[in-house]
Amino acid sequence: MLAAMPPTPDATAPGAAGPDREVPDRGRADACPGALRLHTADDGALARIRLPGGLLTDRQALALAEAAEALGDGELETTSRGNVQLRGLAPQCAAELADRLRAVGLLPSDSHERVRNIVASPTAGLDAAEGTPGSADVQSWVRELDARLCAADWASGLSGKFLFALDDGRGDVAALDADVTLVAGPDGTRLLRLGRDGRGHPVEAGQEVTAVLDAARSFLAALRAHGRKAWHLREAPELLPAGTVPLPAFAGTAPAVGALPGGLSVGLRFGRASAGQWWTLVAASAGELRLTPWRGVVLPGAPADRLPGLAAAGFRTEPGSAWERATACTGLPGCAKSLADVRTDAARALDAGATVRAAAGADGLLLPVHWSGCERRCGHPAGRWVDVLATGRGYRVTVNGANADVPGPDAAKAHEMNAVVTNAVVTNEEMAEAVAEARRTTK
């Protein structure tokens, strides 16, 4: 088990807290919604159902579609952690929703349901030979971690925002800035990364899930020992033991849409699908769905001849669209804090941006882009991304990076490090071109 460590003298380590850096006040409990704790929004109550590894059976997926239609607004919304949200719920439906989820195994623990935050490489085992990246049995790690997490009394003390990432070696979910990340190596090695550390801890084969749980438990123990309050490891890096093995830079690349060596991959516009679309998705599957942190779905074993039907239902099935890696917050009318109907505006810009992108000669390395209705920037991606922020008079387009969420006095410095595409507020008519230009800023 990783021991709780005293503060490190190296304040220059990645993510380290310097003398002038302010740490967010985490004395209150986080307000993350769950399947039992509903969040009240302008369009009704919202439930967030945790899906460890994004894994769903056909039966579970159908149960979610039925719940969305019977209790909510008839749509399902995937999140940047591969979970599902139901919106437009009546507050009095909470008990019925819980019963529906329990009946199909989507609510195994009432006390731990919000801490089941686990992302995993969605194409693991589908496209790699033994001993290469992609060969690790990530899905078995997901199921074991979920079961042991729910069985551990101490784990209920984790924040509903605390994130575990299990990467099969290709570096996709390892780039998502999780609190505890397990990365499989091509030679059977395993490395554990804590927070944003650039170095890892070697893990003995067969002890992968134990090491992940020990890291989370040690973090809680260190907080108690030092009288600290934090939701994430990056908020208290000085309490963590330093890794010993250098880690590579992780690509964070989402699966391409279309046919895969071992199945299909489709994209959802802003991660949303109607119940009818969801049923089409289940009908095309071979019994299993894997929701990705990039608001897509992988269908292991599904044949390529099902792609035309999925495309006709409104799913993205061909690469090269401006919609790739494009996300947006809820915006108006669902969120009262938003200054604009960002999804309508973003959809218009993305549809127009397809021709702008082709004319600009951009390639698949375009930066992700996220539209936000307010300064909170809910749901923005990790790493570098194009920030399209509603101002009430239009949108401001900038390129942000991993340092964009640095709190306190360092925030201004972090902002200076980001490439500002335009400080001017652009109109809806100008937005498509401004966003296309910003997405070509890859360095």
Beta strands, then each sheet from edge to edge (+ up, - down):
strand 1: 39-41
strand 2: 44-49
strand 3: 55-57
strand 4: 75-78
strand 5: 84-89
strand 6: 118-120
strand 7: 164-167
strand 8: 180-184
strand 9: 190-194
strand 10: 199-202
strand 11: 245-246
strand 12: 258-260
strand 13: 263-267
strand 14: 272-274
strand 15: 288-291
strand 16: 296-300
strand 17: 326-328
strand 18: 369-372
strand 19: 385-390
strand 20: 395-400
strand 21: 425-426
sheet 1: 1+ 2- 5+ 4- 14+
sheet 2: 3+ 15- 16+ 13- 12+
sheet 3: 6+ 7+ 8+ 9- 10+ 11-
sheet 4: 17+ 18+ 19+ 20- 21+
end
